[in-house]
Amino acid sequence: MEHKDEALIHAAEVRRLFGDISDMTVSRWLKDEDLNFPRPIMIRRIRYWRRRQLLAWRDEQAEG
């Protein structure tokens, strides 16, 4: 059984995780190299992220 933090999550869940941000915000974060936002994994042209990477990134942003 896969641990929840190891799960791959879809872009819609990523947006919810960060407070119902827009898809445009996710795109801007990906383009901003200084933010170092986790890169998605493409599966059949759909973007997925590793939940644990997003949580780690979120924690880093809160510290800095």
N, C-alpha and C positions, 0 to 999 in steps of 0.2 A: 504494500500500500504506500502510495506517494505521500510524503509529508506536505502539509498545506503550503509552507514557505518554498517548497521545491517546485510547485506547480507552475505551469505556463498559463499566463492570463492574456485575454484578448484586450484590444485597445479600449473597448468600452469599459472594462473593469479597471484599467489603468486610469482612465479619466475619473471614475468614481473614487478610486483610492486617493486621489489628490484633490478631492473636494468638488467633483463635477466640473472639472476644467474642460475646455473645448478641445476638439481635435486639432485646431490651429495652434493652441498652446503647446500641445505635445509636439507638433511639428517644429515649432520655434525652439523648444527645449532641445530637440534632436539636432537642429542646425547650429545651436550655440555651443561651440567646442569648449568654452570655458566652464559651462555647467557640468559637462561630463555625464549627461543623462544616459542611462543604460540603453544600449542598442537593442532593437527588437530582433527576433528570429523570424524569418519569413517562411511560412509553410503554405504552399499553394496560394501565394500572393496575399496572404493575410498575416498581419503583424501580431506577434506574441512576445511577451516579456517574461523573464523569470521573476517570479514574485519576490524572492529573497534579494535579488539585485535591486529591485525598486525600493524595498524596505530599507536596505543599507544606504542607498542614495538619499532617501528621505531623512534618515537619521544624520547623515553627514551634513545635509543642508541645515538641519536644526542646530547642529553644533557650531557651524561657521557663521 
